[in-house]
């Protein structure tokens, strides 16, 4: 990948080339959350690195979408995630990150749909089930939320993740008492 370094009046000894690449969410990781990893913002004392080429692959579009999300450009991010999905229909990170962007734009229904697609592609990802459960609670879908929290708790238990298992069970208990 080609990069252009933008810098103003820095001496050669003070310029450090910073290559900022958003970590890509591994589509093979079923037992850990699909994390959004925003790019750190550059400051006036650090040079900006700008890719010289347009995104070509689903990974490139997800990276750019994550960068846009970190700058609160959720509409631009959604467009990039859409492009990643167009290029690769079964790319879970694109659906997950688009779902997150939909949450940020108060489009809960679209977020639930995207998280449902992630679950179809990565059925053992307990974190996405948990997040969809939270969205279903907010949408008034109590039975669906109960199912999500039950499945998340079971998966967290299998993965020996007691902290998140307890969170899912607490959510489940609150729903069953209401």
N, C-alpha and C positions, 0 to 999 in steps of 0.2 A: 504494500500500500504506500502511495506517495503522500508526503505531508509537506506543508509549507509552514515555516516558523514565522510568526509575526512578533516582532520585538521592536522596542524603541530605545535607543541610546543605552544598550547594555553592553558592557565589555565582554569579551570572549570568556574571561574567567568567571563571570557571574551568570552566564546563561547556562541553564540546565535544560536540556531538551526533555520536555514532558510529553510523553505519549499517553494520552488518556483514552482508554478503551473500556467501555461499559462491560462488566462481566456478563457473559451470555449465560442464560439459564439453561442448564443441561437438560435436554429433553429425556434423558435416560434416568434422571434422578426421581424416583418415585417416593422416597422416604424422607425428603427434606422439602422445605417450602420453596416455591418458585418465587424467588425474591426479586423485587425491583431494586436495581442498583443504579441510582442516579449518578451522573458524572459530577465530580467536584467542579465548582466554578473556578475559572482562572481569575487571578487578581492582577492588578496593575504591575505587580512585581514579578509575576510569572508569565512566561510567554504562552500564547494560545497556539494550539496545534489544530490545524484544520485539514481534514481529508480533501484531497484534490479531485477525487472521483465521487460520482453519485453512487448510492447504494445499489448493489446488484443482486445480492442474495437475501433470503429471509433473515439470516443472522444480521446482515448489515442494516436492514430496515428496523429490526427489533432494537439494535443498538442505538440507532438514530431516534427511534420512538422513545426509548428510555431517557435519552438526553433531553428530548423535548418535554417529557413528563417532569423531569427534574427542574425544568424552567417554567413549569406550570402552563405549557403550551399543549393542553390536552387534546384539542381538536387536531393539531398537527401530529401529535403522537398517534391518535386514533387512525389518521390517514396512513401513517407509516406501518402500523400494525395490520391495517387492512391490506396493504401491499404485500407484507410478509405472508399473510394468509392466502392471498391470491397466488403467490408463488409456491406455497407449500401448505396445502389444506390441513395437514395433520401436525402442524407445528405448535405444540402446546404453549411454549413461551409467548408466542404472539397473542394467543387467545387470553392467556393469563394477564399479560400486561395491558391488553386492550380492555379487559374487564376492570382492571384497576383504574384506568383512565375514565371508563364509564362511571365508576363509583364517584370519582372526583367531579364529574359533570352532572351528578345526581340522576344518572340514568341507571337506576337499580335493576330494572328488568333486563336491559342489555347486558349488564354485568353478570346477572344470574345466568343468562344464556351462555355467556362466554365461559364462566366457571363450570357450567354443566358440560361444555365441550371439553374442557381440560380434564374433567373427571372421566369422560368417555375415553380419552386418550391415555390418561394416567390414573387408573382407578385406585391405586394404592397411595395416592398423595393425600394424606389426612389433612394437611393444612388448607388445601383448596376446599375440601368438604367443610371444614370448620368455617372458613370465610363465607362460603355459600350459605351455610346455616345462619350466620349473622345477618346476611342480606335478606334471607327469607324471613327472619324475625321482623326486620324493618319493613318488609313488604306485606306483613300480615299472613304469611304462609306458615302457620304454626306446625302443621303435620309434616311438611317438607323439612322444616328446620329441625324438628325432633329427629327425623330420620337421618339428616346430615350429622347432627351432633352424636347420635348413637354410632354411626359408622366411623366418624372421626375418632371417637373414644376407643373403639375396637382396634382401629389401625394404629393409633398412638400406643396402645397397650402392646400390640405385636411388635412395635418398633422400640419398645422399652423407653418411651418418652413420657414419663410420669407427669411432668409439669403440664404439658399440653393435654394429656389425658384428663387430668384434674380440671383444666379449663373447660374442656368439652362436657365433662360430667356436670360441672356447675351450671353451665348453660342449659343442659338437658333438665336438670333438677328445677331450675327457675321456670322453664317452659311448662313442665308437668304440673307445677304448683299454681300456675296462673289460669 
